[in-house]
Amino acid sequence: MIHLITEIVRLLLIVMIAVYTYDSFKALRSNTSERLANHLYRKQTTLLYLTIFCSGLVLYLHTNDQRVILITAAESILFALTMLIYKQIYQYVSKPLVNNMCMLLAVSFMILTRLRIDHAIRQLFMASAALLITCVIPLMIEKLTLWKKLTYIYALLGILALAVVAVLGRATYGAKINIKVGPVLLQPSEFVKILLVFFIACMLYHRNDLHQVIITGVITALMVLILVASKDLGSALIFFVTFLVMVYVATQKPLYLLAGMGMMVLASVAGYYLFSHVRIRVLAWQDPLSVVNDQGYQICQSLFAIGTGGWFGSGLYQGMPEKIPVVTTDFVFSAISEELGALFAISLIFICISNFLMFFNIAMQIREQFYKLIALGLGTVYGIQVFTTIGGVTKFIPSTGVTLPLVSYGGSSILSTMILFAIIQGLYKRAFSEGDLHEKRQKKNKRS
């Protein structure tokens, strides 16, 4: 009986997330009326709670653990509170972003409960704390005007945080990325990437001449070099790509973009010869089966899991994702692919893509160059992090050790991503306060 329910739920989860993903892109259309948009949001919310209930049922049947019921109830309350704050207290927010954030968290709680229930409980506590911390950020972004005045404070805080990790941080798989503050393990680079976006926006929104670009580049390069010294090359890549995109958008000069890409190629070659763990990851990427018992074990287990799952997955508790090293953090996408299937995993990717498109859509509708650059920068940070994570576990690119936002286990990752989403919501509110979006919505409703 349990096996039958597992099979039914497996197919239901695929159908529900596929419909949810379709509605996410449907909501992106510029001609969507407010009435249709509200219908889509209600439909997505229903699918979200059905996903929580169905997955919770299977998880409980397989474990007979009362904690599964508590996790299911707690996450339902958390999402209800999140929607209350963002959809009711704030008059103007991007409701699709709220739904997508909740859906990604729901997938995280589901797969972490399957893999390690203690991680799921901690993730739930961290997400709840992150919601309390970030729920005031949209109001701060909309009302406060000091963000443009803190240019070098952003840079100084970022450099100091990264330098502390480089000196005092704990080494994990050859890279120094964490630092312990009392009982809490922090990954400062997760927060510094947001500071970097604000710093670059401050530098380039008013002046974007060569002198200003060089100063911005030197300070960004210093952050990147500290990350390279810490062997945190995944974060270094995110920082550098974000800098290139923001400089290109601010200056509209392809030469800067081409020069930056050339420097990135040279830096990649240098990193290969300077760091042994980079050579190991490249070797594992090129031919993992030739070193399957050593350097290639992790990526081989990831590919085996994805291949075993096929299009429809094996079902929760029907696979062996626990055999993948660091499965709850760097390789959580592989576990999802094995037990929930490629169709579910692809839908998850498209939800991330819809987030990315919403970030850029919001950026395009903001008048002020400073806030436009912030939205574009944060969208780039999010997009490149999703790309490097999924690219690494599928052998599209060498593994970088970057987490999948809102899905992978980790307090710093959860908090920084929810801060990022909250800032975007604040920018959306600013766009309404400027009048552009409000006027467009009124015209759209009249036509419908």
N, C-alpha and C positions, 0 to 999 in steps of 0.2 A: 504493500500500500504506500509506504514511504517513497519507494522508487517511482511509482506511478505519479505521485504528487510532484516529486522532483522534476520528472520529465515534462509534466504539464506546465509547471512554473517556469522551467527553462525556456519553453517556447513563448509563454506569455510575456516574460521579461524582454525577449527579443522584439516581439511585436510592439510592446508598449514603448520601448525606448526608440524604436524606428518611427512610430507615430509622433512621439514627442519631438524627435529631431526634425522631422518634416515641418511640424508646426513652428519650430524655432526659426527656420528659414522663411517660412510663410510670413511670420511677424516682421521680418526685415524689409518686406516690400514697402516702397514709399507710398503706395496708394492704399494701404490698409487703413480702413476707417477705425475710429475709436471703438465702435460697437463690435466689429469683428476682432479687433485686438483684445478686448476684454473677454470675448468668447474663447479665444485661443489661450489666454492666460489661465482662465478657469479650467479649461480642458487639460492644460499642462499640469496644473496643480493637482487635479484628480489623478492623472497618470503617475505623478510623483508619489502620492500617498498609496496608490495601488502597488507600485514598485516596492515601497517600504514594507507593506503588509505581506505581499507574496514572498519576498525574499526572507522576511522575518519568520514566516511560517515554516519554510524549508529548513532554515538554520536551526530553529528550535526542534523540529522533528528529528534532525540528525544528531543533535547534541543533548537534548533533554536538559538543557542548562537554563535555569531561571533568569540568568543575566541577559540572555538573548531577548526575552520579553521586556526587560527593563531598558535595554539599548533601543529597541524598536519604539517603545513609548517615549523615551527621552528624546530621540531624534525627531519624532513627530512633533513634540512640543517645541523643540528648538526651531524647526522650520516654520511652525505656526507663529512663533514669536518673531522670527526674521521677517516673515511676510507682513505681520502686523506693523512692525517698525518701518519697513521700507515702503509698503503699499498704503498704509493708513495714516501713519504719523506724518510722513513726508508726502506733500501733495504731488510733486512731480519727481518720479524716478523711472528708470528703465526697468519695467517689470520683467521683460525677458531675461535680463541679466540676473535679477533676483531668483527667478525660477531655475536658470541654468546653474547658478552657484549652489542652490539647494540640491539639484539633481546630481551634480558631481560629488557633493558631500555624501549623498545617499549611497551612491556607488562605492565610495570610500568606506563608509561604515559597513556595508554589506560584505565587501571582499575582505576587510580586516577582521570582521567577526568570523568569517570562514577560516582565515589563516591563523590569527592569534587574537583571541577575544580580549586579552588584556590590552593589546594595542588599540583595539576598537574603543574600549572604554576610555583610555587616555586621549584618543583622538576626539572623542565626544566632549570630554571636559575642555580640551584645548580649543575646539571649535566654539563652544559656548562662551569661553572667556574671550575669544577673539571677537565674537559678536558684540559683547558688552563694550569692548575697547573701541571697536570700529564704528558703532552705530551713530556716533556723534560726528564722524569725519565728514559726511556730506554737508552738514550744516556749517562746519568750520571752513570747508573749501568755498562754500557759497558766500559766507558772510565776512570772513577775515580777508584783509588786503595785504598782510605782511609777507606773503609767500614770495613776492618778487624781491624782497629786501634782504633775504637771507643767503645770498649767492655763495659766499665763501664759507659760511657756517655749514652749509650742506657738504661742501668739499672737505672741510676740516674734520667734521664728524665722520664722514665716510672713510677718509684716509686713516684716522686714528683707530676706528673700529677694525679695519682690515689689518692694520699693523699689529694691533694687540693679538689678533688671531695668529698672524704669522710668527709672532714671538712666543706666545703662551698657549696656543691652540693645541688640541689633541689631534694626532694623526689618525686618519681613517682611510684604509686602503691606499696609503701612500700620500694622501693630501691632508693638509691642515685646514679644516673647515669649521670646526666647532670649538667653543670655549665654555667651560663650566662656570656658572655663576650661582654659587650655593647649590641647591638641588636641581637647578635648571640648566639644561644643555642648550646653548644658543648657537645659531649659525648666522653671524652678522651680515654676511654677504647677501642674504635674502632681503635684508632691509636697506642695505647700502645701495642696491640697484635702484630703489625708489628715490633715494637721496640723489643718486647720479642723474636721474631724469630731471628732477627739480633744478639741479645745478646747471645742466646743459641748457634747459629752458630759460633760466635766469640770464645766462651768458649770451644767448643768441636771439632772444625775442626782440631786442631793441637794436642791437648791432650785430651784423653777421659778416663783417669784412674779414680779410685774411688774418689780421692781427688778433682779432677776437677768436677766430677759429683755432689759431695756433695755441693761444693761452688755454682754451677749453681742451684742446687735444693733449697738451702737456699734463694737465691735472688728471684727465681721464687715463692717460698712459701710466701715470704714477699708480693709480688704483689698479690698473691691469697688471702692472709689474709686481705689485705686492701680492696679487692673487697668483701670479705665475710662480713667485718665490714660495708661496704656500702650496704650490702644485694643485691649486683649485682651478684647473683649466676650463672646466665647464662654465663656471661663473665668469671667468675672464672672457670667454667667447661671447656670452650674453652682454657683458659690459661693452665690448668693442663693437658688436653689431648694432647695439642701441645707439652708441655714439655716431656711427656712420649714417644710420637712418635719420637721426635728428639733425645732423649737420646738413645732409642733402636736402631735407625738407625745408630747413631754415634758409639755405643759400640758393637752392635750385641750381647748383653747379655740379654736373656729372663728374667733373675732374676730381673733386674731393672723394666721391664715392669710388671711382676707379683706383685712385691712389690708396685709399684705405683698404680696398680688397687686395691690392698688390701687397701691402704691408701684412695683411692677415695671412696670405699664402707664405710669405717669408717667415713670419712668426711661427706658423705651423711646422715648417721644415726645421726651424731652429729648435722648437719644443721637442720634436722627434729625436734629435741628436743629443739634446741636453738632459732629458728625463727618461729614465729606464722604464717607469710605469706607463709612459706614453707609448714607447716602443712595444710594450707588452700588449697594450690595448689595440694598437694598430695590427699587430700580428694576429691577435684573436679575431679582429675584424676581417682580415684578409682571408684567413683559412682556419677557422676555429676547430675544425675536425682534426687538423694535423696536431693540435695541442689540446685535445679534448680532455685529457686527464690533468691538465695543468692550467695554463693561461686561458684556454678556450672553454673551460668547463662552464662558466657562468653564461656566456652567450649561447653555447650549445644547448644548455638546459632551457634557456629562454625560447630558442627556436623549436626545440622538441615540444615544448608546452603549447606554443602557438599552432604548430602543425598538428598536434594531437587533437586540439580542440575543434579544428575544422571550422566550417561556416556556422554551425549551430551549437558548438560547445558540448562538453561532456556532462554538464549539470553540476550544481553545487555539491561538493563532497564526492564527486565522481572522478576527479582528476588527481594529480600529484604535484600541485604548484609549490608545495613546501620544499621540494627538492631544488628549487631555484634559489641561489644565494641572494641575500638582501632583498627578498621578494616583496616585503611590505613597503620598501622605499623606492629604490631605483628601478625595480623590475615588476612593479605591481601591474603594469599593463599586460605583461605576459600571463600572469595568473588570471586576469579577467578574460583574456583571449582563450585560455584553455578551458575554463569551466563555463563561461557564458557565450563563447563563440566569436568568430570573426565579425559576424553581422552586428553583434552587440558592441564589439570593440570599435568597429568602423563608425557606428552611430555615436559613440563616445568621442571619437576624433572630430566628427562633424559638429558636435555640441561645442567643443573647444574652438573650432573654426568660426562658428556663429558668434561666440564671444569676441573673438579677434575682429570680426567684421563690424560688430556693434561698437567696439572701441573706436575703430577708424571712422565709422559713420557719425558717431558723436563728435569726434575731432573735427570732421569736415563741416559741422554745423555750428562751431564755436567761432565767434568773431575775433576775440582777443588772441593775438599770436602766442602769448605766453601760455595760456591754458590749452590752446590748440596743440602746441608742442608737447605739453605734458601728456595729453591724451594719446598722441601718436607715440610718444616714448614708452608709456606704460603698455600700450598695445603691442609694441615691438618686443618689450621684455616678456610679456605673456606668450606671444606667438613663438619666439625663438626658444623659450623654455619648453613648450609643448613639443616643438619640432625636434630638439636635441634629445629629449627623453624618449619619445616614440621611435625616432630614428636610431637611437642606440640599442634599444631592446629588439628591434627588428633587423639589425645588421645593415641598415641603410647607411649609417655613419658609425665611426668608432664610438664606443660607450663613453659618456662624459660624466656619469655619476650625478646627473641632475634629476630632481624629483618631478613627478607629474602634478601640476598645481591642483590643489583641493582633493586629489585622489590618493596620492602617496602619503604614507605615515610620516608625521613630523610636525612639531609645534611651530617652529620658525617658519616653515613653508606655509602652513595653514594661516598663521597670523599675517604674514607679509602679503599673501595672495588676497586675503579678505580686506586688508588695508588698500591694496591696489583696486579692488572692485569698489570699495567705498569711495575712493578718490574719484573714480570714473562716475559714480552716481552723483557726487558733488559737482562735477563738471557738467553733467546732464542738467542738474538743477540750475547751474549758472546760465546754460544755454536758454533755458526757459525764462529766467529772470531778465536776460537780454532781450527777450521778446520774439526772437526768430522762430523757435520751435512752437511757441504758443500760437503765433499767427498762422503757421503752416497747419497745425492741427485743427484750428478753427475752420480754415478754408477747406480742409479735407473732409471734415464732418458736414459742412454745408453741401459739398458735392455728393456725399453719400446719402 
